[in-house]
Amino acid sequence: MTLELIPNGDLVFKGPFNVVSTTALKLSNSGNDRLAYKIKTTAPKRYCVKPNSGFLDPHATTNIQVMLQPQAAGQPDDRTKHKFMVQWVGVPNNYTDDVDNFWKQDLKNLNVQDSKLKCVFADEQPAAVVPNDPHGHPELNATESTNLTENRTQQQQQQQTPSSSSSVLNQRSTSPTSSRSTNPFQSQHQDRQQDVVDDSSKTRLKQEIDHLKKDNETLKEKLKQQESGLRQRTTAGNPVVDRLKPNQQQQNGLVLFGIALNEQLVLVAFVIALLFGFSLGYFLFSCSN
C-alpha cells in the first residue's frame, strides 16, 4: 500500500504573487488496494486545493491543482511557514459511503500514512496593475495617450482613402462617354464597321443553311431509291423456291384419274383382301353343311 507523490519534496510556486499562482501535484496508487487520500495545509486561507480528498483505485493516478491566493494588503509575509501534508490509507472492501464520511470515522485501527511537502516560491516581477480614473477606465501615461491619438488619425486617413479611390473610379467610368461625345465622326465610323460585320455574318449563316437543305434533299432521294429496290426484290420471288417445286412433283409420282399411283395400289390391295375374305367365308360355310 504505497502512494507516490510527484513532486515528492517541494511544491514550487512561480510569481508574480499579486495574482493567483497555480502548481500541480500528481498522486499515483502503485499498490493493489483501493486508497483514500486527503490533503492538508498550514495556511488554509491562502490555498485552494482541487480536489482535496478522494478515492484512488489500484494502479490509478489523479492530478491535484494547488492555487496560491494573492496576499491581502497589510498582512505579514509568512510564506516560509507554508507546508502541505498528504494522508492516505487503505479502504476496506465493504465500505460504500463517500470520502467525507470516511475521514470522519475513527481510523485508529487503520494504518494511516502521510507525506509532507514544503512550499518553494520563485519570485518574479509583479504584474502591472493599472489604476482607474474617476470614470472607472484605466488611466494611461503620456506615451500611451500619444499612441492612441496616432492610431486614431491613421484610422481616419484609411477611411478617407476609399472615398478618394471611388471618386477616381467614377472619373474613369465617365471618361469613355465624354471622349465619345467629343468625337462624333469616329463614333459613326465605328457604327458602320459594326453594321458591315453583322451583314457578313448574316450572309454566311444563309449560305450554311442552304447547304444543309441540299444535303437533306440528297439523303431523301437516296432513301427512296433504296426502298424501291427492296420492293422489287420482294415482288420478283425467290428463285430457290421455284427450283424446289418440280422436285416435289417428282417425289409425289404420277397421278391417274385424280388419284396418285400410291393410293391406287392401296385400293387394289384392299379389294383383293375383301374378295379373299368372301371366298374363305363361303368355303367354311359349305364345309359346315
C-alpha positions in Angstrom: 0.0 0.0 0.0 2.0 2.9 -1.3 1.1 6.3 -2.7 3.6 8.1 -4.9 3.7 11.9 -5.0 5.1 13.9 -7.9 6.8 16.1 -6.8 7.6 14.3 -3.6 9.6 17.1 -1.7 8.8 20.7 -2.7 5.8 22.4 -4.2 7.1 25.2 -6.4 5.0 28.3 -7.0 6.1 30.9 -9.6 5.3 34.6 -9.3 4.0 37.2 -9.7 2.2 36.7 -6.4 -0.2 39.6 -6.7 -2.3 37.3 -8.8 -3.3 33.6 -8.4 -0.3 31.2 -8.8 -1.1 27.6 -9.6 1.0 24.4 -9.4 0.3 20.7 -9.9 0.6 17.7 -7.7 0.2 14.1 -9.1 -0.8 11.1 -6.9 -0.3 7.5 -8.1 -1.5 4.4 -6.4 1.2 1.7 -7.1 -0.4 -0.9 -4.9 -3.3 -3.4 -5.4 -5.6 -1.9 -2.7 -8.0 0.9 -3.0 -6.8 4.1 -1.2 -8.4 7.1 0.3 -6.3 10.4 0.3 -6.7 13.8 2.0 -4.6 16.9 1.6 -4.0 19.4 4.4 -2.1 22.7 4.7 -0.8 25.0 7.4 -2.4 28.1 5.6 -5.9 27.0 4.5 -7.0 30.6 3.9 -4.2 31.2 1.3 -4.6 28.0 -0.7 -7.3 26.4 -2.8 -6.8 22.6 -3.4 -9.0 20.8 -6.1 -9.7 18.0 -5.2 -8.5 18.0 -1.6 -9.7 14.4 -0.9 -10.9 11.3 -2.8 -10.6 7.6 -3.5 -7.8 6.2 -5.8 -8.2 2.7 -7.4 -5.2 0.3 -7.7 -2.6 1.5 -10.3 -4.6 4.7 -10.9 -3.4 8.3 -10.9 -5.0 11.7 -10.3 -3.9 15.3 -10.8 -4.3 17.9 -8.0 -4.4 21.7 -8.6 -2.9 23.8 -5.8 -3.7 27.5 -6.1 -2.0 30.2 -4.0 -4.2 33.3 -3.4 -2.8 36.8 -3.5 -1.7 38.2 -0.2 -4.1 40.8 1.3 -2.7 44.3 1.9 -1.4 44.8 5.5 -0.8 41.1 6.2 2.7 39.9 7.1 4.5 37.6 4.6 4.5 34.2 6.2 5.1 32.1 3.1 8.2 30.4 4.6 5.9 28.6 7.1 3.6 27.2 4.4 3.6 23.4 4.2 1.3 20.6 2.9 0.6 17.1 4.2 -0.9 14.3 2.2 -2.5 11.5 4.1 -3.6 8.1 2.7 -5.0 4.8 4.0 -6.4 1.6 2.5 -10.2 1.4 2.1 -12.0 -1.7 3.3 -13.7 -3.7 0.7 -17.1 -3.4 2.4 -17.1 0.4 2.5 -19.6 2.0 0.2 -20.1 5.6 1.6 -18.5 8.8 0.3 -15.0 10.0 1.1 -16.0 12.8 3.5 -17.7 10.4 5.8 -14.8 8.0 5.5 -12.4 10.5 7.0 -14.9 11.5 9.8 -15.0 8.0 11.2 -12.5 6.6 13.7 -9.4 5.4 11.8 -7.3 4.2 14.7 -7.5 0.6 13.7 -6.3 1.5 10.1 -2.7 2.3 9.1 -2.9 5.9 8.1 0.3 7.1 6.4 1.3 10.7 5.4 3.9 12.6 3.4 4.9 16.2 3.9 5.7 18.8 1.2 7.4 22.2 1.6 6.4 25.2 -0.4 9.0 27.0 -2.5 8.4 30.4 -4.1 10.2 31.6 -7.3 9.8 35.4 -7.1 9.3 37.3 -10.4 8.3 40.8 -11.2 4.8 41.6 -10.1 2.1 42.1 -12.8 1.5 45.7 -13.6 -1.8 46.9 -12.1 -3.2 49.9 -14.0 -5.2 52.4 -11.8 -8.6 53.5 -12.9 -9.7 57.1 -13.5 -12.8 58.6 -11.8 -15.0 57.2 -14.6 -13.8 53.6 -14.0 -11.5 53.4 -17.0 -7.8 52.6 -16.7 -5.5 55.6 -16.7 -2.9 56.0 -19.4 0.5 57.6 -19.3 1.7 60.2 -21.9 3.3 57.7 -24.3 0.2 55.5 -24.4 -2.1 58.5 -25.0 0.1 59.7 -27.9 0.0 56.2 -29.4 -3.8 56.2 -29.2 -4.1 59.6 -30.9 -1.7 58.4 -33.7 -3.8 55.2 -34.2 -7.0 57.3 -34.4 -5.5 59.6 -37.1 -4.4 56.6 -39.1 -7.9 55.1 -39.0 -9.4 58.4 -40.2 -6.9 58.5 -43.1 -7.8 54.9 -44.0 -11.5 55.8 -44.0 -10.8 58.8 -46.3 -8.8 56.8 -48.9 -11.7 54.6 -50.0 -13.8 57.7 -50.8 -10.9 59.2 -52.9 -10.4 55.9 -54.8 -14.2 55.8 -55.5 -14.0 59.3 -57.0 -11.1 58.2 -59.2 -13.1 55.2 -60.4 -16.1 57.4 -61.2 -13.9 59.7 -63.3 -12.5 56.7 -65.2 -16.0 55.4 -65.8 -17.2 58.7 -67.2 -14.2 59.3 -69.4 -15.2 57.0 -72.3 -18.6 58.6 -72.7 -17.1 62.1 -72.7 -14.5 61.1 -75.3 -17.2 59.5 -77.5 -19.3 62.6 -77.3 -16.4 64.8 -78.3 -15.6 62.6 -81.4 -19.0 62.1 -83.3 -17.3 61.2 -86.6 -15.3 58.5 -85.0 -18.4 57.0 -83.4 -20.3 57.0 -86.7 -17.4 55.2 -88.4 -17.4 52.5 -85.7 -21.1 52.0 -86.1 -20.7 51.5 -89.8 -18.0 48.9 -89.3 -20.2 47.1 -86.8 -23.1 47.0 -89.4 -20.8 45.6 -92.1 -19.7 42.8 -89.7 -23.3 42.0 -88.9 -24.2 41.8 -92.6 -21.3 39.5 -93.4 -22.2 37.1 -90.6 -25.8 37.0 -91.8 -24.8 36.1 -95.4 -22.6 33.3 -94.0 -25.4 31.9 -92.0 -27.7 31.9 -95.0 -25.1 30.0 -97.1 -24.7 27.4 -94.5 -28.5 26.9 -94.2 -28.8 26.4 -98.0 -26.0 23.9 -98.0 -27.7 21.9 -95.2 -31.0 21.9 -97.1 -29.3 20.5 -100.2 -27.7 17.7 -98.2 -31.0 16.8 -96.7 -32.7 16.5 -100.1 -29.9 14.3 -101.5 -30.3 12.0 -98.5 -34.1 11.7 -99.0 -33.6 10.7 -102.7 -31.1 8.0 -101.7 -33.5 6.6 -99.2 -36.3 6.5 -101.8 -34.1 4.6 -104.2 -33.2 2.0 -101.6 -36.8 1.5 -100.7 -37.8 0.9 -104.3 -35.0 -1.6 -104.8 -36.2 -3.6 -101.7 -39.8 -3.7 -103.0 -38.7 -5.0 -106.4 -36.7 -7.8 -104.8 -39.7 -8.9 -102.7 -42.1 -9.0 -105.7 -39.7 -10.8 -108.1 -39.9 -14.0 -106.0 -37.4 -16.4 -104.6 -35.6 -18.5 -107.3 -34.6 -21.1 -104.8 -38.3 -21.9 -104.1 -39.1 -22.1 -107.8 -36.4 -24.7 -108.2 -37.7 -26.9 -105.4 -41.3 -27.1 -106.8 -40.5 -29.6 -109.7 -38.6 -31.8 -107.3 -41.7 -32.0 -105.0 -43.9 -33.0 -108.0 -41.5 -35.8 -109.0 -41.5 -37.1 -105.4 -45.3 -37.2 -105.4 -45.3 -39.6 -108.5 -47.8 -39.9 -111.4 -51.5 -39.1 -111.0 -54.2 -41.4 -112.6 -57.9 -40.4 -112.6 -57.2 -37.8 -109.9 -55.7 -40.4 -107.6 -52.0 -40.8 -107.0 -50.3 -44.0 -108.0 -49.5 -45.0 -104.5 -53.1 -44.6 -103.4 -54.3 -46.8 -106.3 -52.1 -49.6 -105.2 -53.7 -49.4 -101.7 -57.2 -49.7 -103.2 -56.2 -52.7 -105.3 -54.8 -54.5 -102.2 -58.0 -53.7 -100.3 -60.2 -55.2 -103.0 -58.1 -58.4 -103.2 -58.3 -58.8 -99.4 -62.0 -58.3 -99.5 -62.5 -61.0 -102.2 -60.3 -63.4 -100.3 -62.4 -62.9 -97.2 -65.6 -63.6 -99.0 -64.2 -66.8 -100.6 -62.8 -68.0 -97.3 -66.1 -67.5 -95.6 -68.0 -69.3 -98.3 -65.7 -72.3 -98.1 -66.1 -72.5 -94.4 -69.8 -72.3 -94.6 -70.0 -75.0 -97.2 -67.9 -77.4 -95.1 -70.0 -77.0 -92.1 -73.2 -78.0 -94.0 
